[in-house]
Amino acid sequence: MNFHTRKWVKPEDLNPNGTLFGGSLLRWIDEEAAIYAICQLDNQRVVTKFISEINFVSSARQGDIIELGMKATHFGRTSITLRAEVRNKITRKSILTIEKMVFVNLGADGVPAPHGRECIRYADEAYERYRQTVQTSADATAVAAANEAQRQADNEDTSVH
Ligand SMILES: CC(C)(COP(=O)(O)OP(=O)(O)OC[C@H]1O[C@@H](n2cnc3c(N)ncnc32)[C@H](O)[C@@H]1OP(=O)(O)O)[C@@H](O)C(=O)NCCC(=O)NCCS
């Protein structure tokens, strides 16, 4: 499981008991899980479909630094299932676990669409894909510029004759 995101528990995140408010934590988790799903499925149009039992294992206090962890546990046809855990960054004590968070991949029409993914992809692979895309479009731009230069040269030749 990768713990990418750290949060610092601040006064505005507390409940009247002086510990981390569950609603704040769930908002952070849902956002973190959505970002994870977006990166895995390469699609910004993903929505939360299902969240299983949430186990608030222990509390966090003001000033604590906590970290949010995600791992894809299942790739369906249009969905992805994640497991989530939040823990104290320093003590590693578990704060929350969610066994199952299901996100659905949508098409431009807002209807579930197959995502074609089968296994976890890592950040380096995403960067490599991005680099290749940029390289490919740079190549295409270079070819188009060369063609345009050639076309202009041909026109100039025509006007000379
Ligand atoms: C997401 C939504 C489009 C899915 O519609 P749907 O009619 O349930 O779609 P489907 O029946 O085709 O199911 C889509 C996928 O979700 C899965 N799914 C549906 N209900 C599920 C449930 N209760 N638990 C787990 N997975 C579920 C299906 O198994 C399917 O996955 P697969 O293709 O990998 O097998 C629709 O339910 C919706 O718009 N929900 C609201 C989403 C939302 O607003 N979320 C909060 C804000 S992000």
PDBQT file of the ligand as one rigid body, heavy atoms in Angstrom, charges set to zero:
ROOT
HETATM    1  C1  LIG A 201     -22.009   5.198 -10.948  1.00  0.00    +0.000 C 
HETATM    2  C2  LIG A 201     -23.293   4.916 -11.727  1.00  0.00    +0.000 C 
HETATM    3  C3  LIG A 201     -23.239   5.642 -13.083  1.00  0.00    +0.000 C 
HETATM    4  C4  LIG A 201     -23.313   3.397 -11.957  1.00  0.00    +0.000 C 
HETATM    5  O1  LIG A 201     -24.533   3.069 -12.498  1.00  0.00    +0.000 OA
HETATM    6  P1  LIG A 201     -25.033   1.545 -12.466  1.00  0.00    +0.000 P 
HETATM    7  O2  LIG A 201     -26.332   1.508 -13.152  1.00  0.00    +0.000 OA
HETATM    8  O3  LIG A 201     -24.912   0.996 -11.081  1.00  0.00    +0.000 OA
HETATM    9  O4  LIG A 201     -23.956   0.860 -13.371  1.00  0.00    +0.000 OA
HETATM   10  P2  LIG A 201     -23.675  -0.667 -13.550  1.00  0.00    +0.000 P 
HETATM   11  O5  LIG A 201     -24.754  -1.523 -12.998  1.00  0.00    +0.000 OA
HETATM   12  O6  LIG A 201     -23.286  -0.812 -14.992  1.00  0.00    +0.000 OA
HETATM   13  O7  LIG A 201     -22.374  -0.925 -12.653  1.00  0.00    +0.000 OA
HETATM   14  C5  LIG A 201     -21.164  -0.273 -12.932  1.00  0.00    +0.000 C 
HETATM   15  C6  LIG A 201     -20.084  -0.931 -12.121  1.00  0.00    +0.000 C 
HETATM   16  O8  LIG A 201     -20.306  -0.673 -10.744  1.00  0.00    +0.000 OA
HETATM   17  C7  LIG A 201     -20.357  -1.896 -10.020  1.00  0.00    +0.000 C 
HETATM   18  N1  LIG A 201     -21.340  -1.758  -8.973  1.00  0.00    +0.000 N 
HETATM   19  C8  LIG A 201     -22.619  -1.386  -9.124  1.00  0.00    +0.000 A 
HETATM   20  N2  LIG A 201     -23.224  -1.377  -7.927  1.00  0.00    +0.000 NA
HETATM   21  C9  LIG A 201     -22.307  -1.733  -7.020  1.00  0.00    +0.000 A 
HETATM   22  C10 LIG A 201     -22.314  -1.890  -5.607  1.00  0.00    +0.000 A 
HETATM   23  N3  LIG A 201     -23.422  -1.686  -4.873  1.00  0.00    +0.000 N 
HETATM   24  N4  LIG A 201     -21.185  -2.268  -4.996  1.00  0.00    +0.000 NA
HETATM   25  C11 LIG A 201     -20.064  -2.481  -5.699  1.00  0.00    +0.000 A 
HETATM   26  N5  LIG A 201     -19.980  -2.333  -7.040  1.00  0.00    +0.000 NA
HETATM   27  C12 LIG A 201     -21.093  -1.974  -7.681  1.00  0.00    +0.000 A 
HETATM   28  C13 LIG A 201     -20.759  -2.934 -11.030  1.00  0.00    +0.000 C 
HETATM   29  O9  LIG A 201     -20.343  -4.236 -10.622  1.00  0.00    +0.000 OA
HETATM   30  C14 LIG A 201     -20.033  -2.436 -12.258  1.00  0.00    +0.000 C 
HETATM   31  O10 LIG A 201     -18.677  -2.803 -12.187  1.00  0.00    +0.000 OA
HETATM   32  P3  LIG A 201     -17.955  -3.726 -13.330  1.00  0.00    +0.000 P 
HETATM   33  O11 LIG A 201     -18.329  -3.152 -14.673  1.00  0.00    +0.000 OA
HETATM   34  O12 LIG A 201     -16.493  -3.563 -13.048  1.00  0.00    +0.000 OA
HETATM   35  O13 LIG A 201     -18.471  -5.100 -13.100  1.00  0.00    +0.000 OA
HETATM   36  C15 LIG A 201     -24.570   5.381 -10.970  1.00  0.00    +0.000 C 
HETATM   37  O14 LIG A 201     -24.862   4.484  -9.922  1.00  0.00    +0.000 OA
HETATM   38  C16 LIG A 201     -24.386   6.770 -10.389  1.00  0.00    +0.000 C 
HETATM   39  O15 LIG A 201     -24.375   7.753 -11.120  1.00  0.00    +0.000 OA
HETATM   40  N6  LIG A 201     -24.222   6.855  -9.060  1.00  0.00    +0.000 N 
HETATM   41  C17 LIG A 201     -23.940   8.140  -8.413  1.00  0.00    +0.000 C 
HETATM   42  C18 LIG A 201     -22.429   8.369  -8.336  1.00  0.00    +0.000 C 
HETATM   43  C19 LIG A 201     -22.120   9.573  -7.516  1.00  0.00    +0.000 C 
HETATM   44  O16 LIG A 201     -22.742  10.601  -7.686  1.00  0.00    +0.000 OA
HETATM   45  N7  LIG A 201     -21.151   9.436  -6.600  1.00  0.00    +0.000 N 
HETATM   46  C20 LIG A 201     -20.857  10.450  -5.627  1.00  0.00    +0.000 C 
HETATM   47  C21 LIG A 201     -20.074  11.597  -6.152  1.00  0.00    +0.000 C 
HETATM   48  S1  LIG A 201     -18.546  11.158  -6.941  1.00  0.00    +0.000 SA
ENDROOT
TORSDOF 0
